[in-house]
C-alpha cells in the first residue's frame, strides 16, 4: 500500500511541475476541437462554484469534474438537472444519473450519467430555399458516462470514466468515446485540506459520416449518374487537465466555510483559473459563489482590434445555493434542491436547476 501512495503522489507531483511550464492554452488551436459539449457542466452545485471544487466534488457531479469524488457515495444517489443554456438561445440541457456503492466497504462505487442537449426545431434551408419553409430538423447531442471509483485509503480516492459520445442530425452522424481519470487526496488534522487532479476527454478522433455528405453527380464524358461522397476531416476531442485544492474552515459548530481554487489547462482553448467560496449551515443549507478567469498567453491582434478579451460567452461570475432536507428517521436519506446561475455575454446567462436524492 505504501508503494501505491508513492506512485500516486509521484504522478501528482509530476503533473503539478509540468503544469508550471504550460502556456496559457494554445491560441493557434482555439476552436479546432469537436464535441465541445464535453466541456459543459450540466450540474448545479459545481456550476455555482465555477468548477473550482475539483478537489472535493462529491457524488454524480464528480463524473464531470473529478471522477474520484464518486467514491464518496455511501449507498445510492440519484441526480436530475435542467439547464437553460445561454438563456434566449433556445438551447436546453437535461442530465440525470446515479451513483451506487457496490460490494463490501471500500469495494468501490459505480456511476451512470446521461446528458442530452435540445436545440429545438431548426429550419431546413437549401440553395433554392434559403429562407426555409420546407421543413425542420432537430440536432441530437448525447453523452453517456459509465464510471468506477474506489477508496484506496482514508486519504486517497481514484476513479475512471468511459463516455460514449453521439452527435447527429437526420442524415449525418458522429460517434466516439472518451476517457477521464481522477485522484483526490485528503489531509489535515480535521481532514480539512483537499487536493485533486483530473484528466478529461482523452480519446480517439471523431469523424462525421452519413448520406448528408454525399450528392448525385454526372460524369461529363458518359453522362453516367453517380453518388459522390465528400471527404470529411476528423476532429480531436477537447482534452483538459484540472489541478485543484480547497481548505475547509469550521470555526463554530454547524457552520462551515470552504474556499477552493482550480487550474484548468485546455488543449484547444485558453486555460482558466477558477475560484470558489461556499458557506454551509448544518449541512442543510449551502450558498456558494465563484469566478472564472481566462489566461492569455500572447496578444491576439484580431481579438484586440474587435475589443474582445474573452473567447467564451461565460463572463466569469457564478452563484448558487442548495436546500437539503432529510426524509428518513435517522436522517441519512435526504432530498436536495440545487440552483446555479452563470453570467454570460451575450445572452441572458445560464440557469441550472437540480434535484438530488440520497438513500
Buried (B, 14 or more C-beta within 10 A) or exposed (E): EEEEBEEBEEEBEEBEEEBEEBEBBBBEEBEEBBBBBBBBBBBBBBBBBBBBBBBBBBBBBBBBBBBBBBBBBEEBBBBBBBBBBBBEBEBBBBBBBBBBBEEEEEEBBBBBBBBBBBBEEEEBEEEEEEEEEEEEBEBBBBBBBBBBBBBBEEBBBBBBBBBBBBBBBBEBBBBBEBBBBBBBBBEEEEEBBBBBBBBBBBBEEBEBBBEBBBEEEEEEEEEEEEEEEEEEEEBBBBBBBBBBBBBBEEEEEEEBBBBBBBBBBBBBBBBBBBBBBBBBEEEBEBBBBBBBEBBBEEEBEEBEEEEEEBBBBBBBBBBBBBEBEEEEEEEEBBBBBBBBBBBBEEBEBBBBBBBBBBB
